Amino acid sequence: MTRSDFAFDLPPELIAQEPPAARDESRLLRLNRTTGSLTDHRFTELPTLLRPGDLLVVNNTRVFPARLLGTRLPGGGAAECLLVRRLEPVDADDTGNEVWEALVHPGQRLKEGSRLEFAQGADRLHGEILSRRFHGRRSLRLWTDGPAVREIVDRIGHVPLPPYIKRGDTADDRDRYQTVYAQARGSIAAPTAGLHFTPELLDALDAHAIERTAVTLHVGYGTFQPIRVERLDEHQMASEQFDVSAEAAATINAARASGRRVIAVGTTTTRTLESVPVDGEGRVVPGSGGTELFIRPGHEFRVVNGLITNFHLPESSLLVLVSAFAGRERVLDSYRHAVANRYRFYSYGDANLIL
């Protein structure tokens, strides 16, 4: 299949620029992946759309403020870095120098040896470009005059909103671009299907006997990197780190053994569940590692029976994944329905339940 097989027309005004007033006020389009039927709902209806005994698996990664705004030294020209992933082991106390892979701007000026400074009030973070990497990335050394790099990044960094949100981040984004169950710090983007959940909705799911467990995939550039080739089988995903605990594996295996559905909250959860090893008896094996799995039509799903996800970019690996799960024509039909009915798209947009 080709990238252009996953194109569709999307009016730009449907790209959500702000979150809804309340997380669970989002709309929810239910797609039956067997029949292709569609029904329109609100996200608050989710407990009644699932079955008692269903298992929701969420991604409990936590977004950190990975976008750094600063200046070039000498001269003071503006500079911007998006921290993509750590390139060296974390020190025991997470202090001292850190080396990161970063997307930088202006790329043509930030060559090897370029010095940077990121400052806000008394907080100061120093940077040096060490080397060029592929697709415009750089190796960036960061250090401080005392506090841990992580501490300063958390204080002065900006929420890394996706580029299709055409505004600067605000203080509210530190809360709203984070799931209510986020725990494990490490993502540069939110697992956005989880943004719709509230503590009250989680309680309602519990009351309907819908079980829940968590895995971790730190969302990196791999989730959002564009497909630059026409043939899908030539696309290579960047690696992202995942972790499935023994407790989560046991919960998933118990659900599968009793014939209950395993419903992934988000494409990152789906990639985690489809990447984790499965033993000879079909049981999920706990563990951690990196995944470069690109799920496309023809993929045989081993663990996931249902999916909650947002509406994705045309020709993106995320749309390809959803199409692999529910069928390209059914998914594109559902997207045409979503456009015609003015659903909101992308990170702060509405949701899609596929069962």
N, C-alpha and C positions, 0 to 999 in steps of 0.2 A: 504494500500500500504506500501511498505518497502523502506528503504533508498537505498538499492542496485538497486531498480527499476530506480534510477536516476544516475547511473554510466555511464560514457563514457570515451573513451580514448582521452587524451589530451597530445600531445607532449610538453615537458617542454619549448622548445624554443618559443612557441606561447604565453607564459605568458609575457605580456608587462612589461619591467623593467623601461622604460622611457616614458614620454608622447610624443605624436607626436610633430613635429616642431611647428605646429599651432593647436589650439584646434579643429577647425572644419575640419581639414584634415583627421579625422578619417573616416574609411569606415562604411557603414550602410547597414545592411542586413534587407530587408523588408520581413516579414512573413505574409501571409494572413491566419488568424486563422480559416477561414471557409473552404478554399480550400486546404491549406497547400502549396500554391505556394510561391516560393522564387525569389527575384530579388536583384541584387547587386547594391549599390549606394555609393555615398559620402555623408557625413553628411551635406555638404553645400546644397544638394538637398532637404533637409527636407521641406522647404516651398512649393515646388511643389508636394510633396508626401502627403500633408495634404489638407483638404478642407477649403475654406473660412468659417469662423464661428466656426471651431473647437476650443476647449478650451484646452490649455496646462496648466497643474497644476504642478508647480515646488516646490521643497523643498528648502526653503531659509535659512536652518540652516548653521552655520559657524563653521568650524573646528578650534579648538584651539590646541596649541602645547602641547599635553597631555603626551608626553613621556619625562620622566625626567631621566637624567643620572647623577649619583653622586657616593658617597662613603659611606661605613659603618663606624660607629664610635663605639668604637675606632678601630684602625687598618688600616683604609683607603682602604679596599678592595672594588672593584667595586660593584655598586648596580644600578638597573634599576627599574623604576616604570612606569606603564601605568595607568593614572588616568581614571577610568571607569565612576564613577558617584558620585556626591556630596551626602553625607549622612545626612547633616543637613541644615536647612534653611540658605539662603544667608543673611548675616547681611545687614543692611540698606546701609552701605558704603562699604560692601564687604571687610572689613579689619578684623584683628584678626585671631584666629585659624579657620581652616577649617578641616573637617573630610571627607575623601574620601574613596570609595571602589577602590582598586587598584590591578592590577596584578603586582607581584614583582618578581625580579630575583636577586640573587639566593634564591629561595623560602625556601630551607631547612635551610638557615642561618638566614633568616629574620623572627624571632619569636617575640612573644609579648615582648615589651620593647626595641626592637632593635632600635637604633638611626641612622639617616641618615642625610647627608648634600648634597645639590645640589648647586653648586656655579659656577659662570662665572664672572670673573672680580670682581667688587664690589658687584654684586648681589648675595645674599645668601638666600637659602630656607632651613629651618630645618624640619625634619620629624621624626615621632616616630610610630612604629607599635603598634596598640592598641589591635588587636585581629585577629584571623584566621577566614576566611569565607569559603564558599564552592568553589570547583573547583580551589583551589590554590590562592584564592583572600585574601586580607588583608584589615582591616580597618586602614587607615593611617591618622595621624594628621599632618597637615602642619602649619607652622607659619614663620614669618619673623622678622627681627629686626626693622621694621618700615613700609616699603611700603606694600601695599595690596598684599596678596598671589597671586591674579589674575594677578597683574602687573608683579610680578617676574616670574610667570609661563609663561606669554606671552613673556618675554624677553629671558629666558634661556631654555625654553622647546623646544623639537624637534617635527617635524611633525610626527604623528603616522602612518607612511606608513605600509600597510599590510605586514604580514610576508612572503608572497610569492614574494615580491619585495626584491631581495637579494642584497641590497646596503644600505648604510646610507643615511639619508635625506640630502638635500642640500638647499641652500638659495632659489633656484628656486622653490622647492617644496612648499614653503610657499604661492606662487602664484598659481602654477599649480595644486596643490591638494586642490583647493578651487574653487567653482563656481563663475562666474562673478557677480551673483546676491545674493551671500551669505550675510546675515544680522545678524541673531540671533545666537550669540555665544553659543556653547554648545555641539558640536559633536566631537567624537574621531575618526571618519572616514568620508570621503566625501560621499555625495550622488552622486555616480560617473557617473550616466547617464547625470547629468547636466554639467559635465566637458567639454563636446563638444561644448557648446554654447559660442558664442562671442557676443559682443555688436552689431557688424555688422549683425550677423545672427538673433539676436533678432529684429533688425530693419527690416530685410527682412521678417520675420514672420509677423510683424505689417503691412508691405506693402501688404501682401497677406491676410489681414483681419483675421489672426489667433490670437485669443484672448489668454491672459495669466493671471494667478493669482498664488498666492503663499500660501502654508501652511508651517507648521514647524513640523518636527520630528527630535529630536536630536538623531543622530545615535550613538548608544552605542554598548555594547557587544552583545546585543540580535540579532542584524542584522547578525552578523558573527559567533555566537557561533555554533560549529559543532553539527550535529545531532549524538548523542552518542548511540542512541537506534536503533534497526532495524525497529520496527514498528513505522510508522509516528505518529499514534495517541497517542504515549507515549512521544513524544517530547514536552518539555515545553520551550517556548520562555521567555527570560528575558524581563522585562518591559522597554519600552522606552517612553519618554515624547513627546506629540504632542500638537499642537495648531492650531485651525482653526478659523480665525477671522470672525466677522460678515460680513465684506466686501467680503472675499473669499467665504463664504457660499452663499451669495447672488449671486455672479457671477456664481458659480457652479449651483445653483438652476435655474437661468435664462437660462443657456445653456441647461440644462436637460428639462426644460419646453418647450423650442422651438425645441426640437429634435436634438440639436447639440451634437457632440461627446465630451466626457470628456476624455482627453488623459493624463495619469499620466507619468511624467518624473521621472522614477525610481521606484524601489520596495519600497523605504521608503515612497514616496508619495502614492503609491498604498495602503500600509498598513494603512496610515493615513486616506485616503478616505474611506476605507472599515471598519475602526474602529469607525469613528465619528458617533454619533447618527443620525438616520433618523426618522422624525416624521411620523404620520399616513398617511400623504399625499405624502410620499416619498421624502420630502425635507431635505437636509442636515441641521443639527442644529449646529450652531457655539459653540465652547467650547474647553476645554483643558483637558488633563488627561494623564494617562498611558495606553499603549496598550501592550498586550501580544499575540496579534492575530497571529496565525500561519496559513497562507493561503496555503491550500493543495487541491489536486483534490477533487471535490465535493463541494467546496466553491461556493456559489451563489453571483456573483459580483453585488453589488447594485448600484455603482456609476461609476466605471471605464469602458470605452468602448475601450480604446486603451492604449498602453504601449510603452515607449521608455526605454530601459535598456541596460546594458552592458552584456557581456557573463560571466557566473558564474561558480563557482567551481562544480565539480561533487559531487553529494550526499549532496548538501547544501540546506538550507531552501530557499535561493533565487531562485535556480533552480526549486525547488518544487513549489514556488509561480508562476513563469513564466509558468510552466507546467499546473498549475491549470487554468491559464488564456487562454492558447492557445492549451492545450492538450499535454500529455506527448510524444506521438509518433511524433507529428508534431514538437515539440520543439527539441527532440533528433535528428530528421532528419535535422533540421536547424543547430544544433550544428555540426553534421557530415559534412554538407556542409561548415560550417565556418572553420572547421579544414582542410578539403581538399583544401579550397581556401585561407588558410593561414591568416585568420583573427587573430587579436591580442585579447587576453583574459584578463579579470579582470579589475582592477581599471583604469589603464592607457591604456586599450585596446579599441577595436572598439565597435560599438553600434548595437542594434537590435531594429527595429521598428515593432511592432505587432499590426495589425489592422484587 
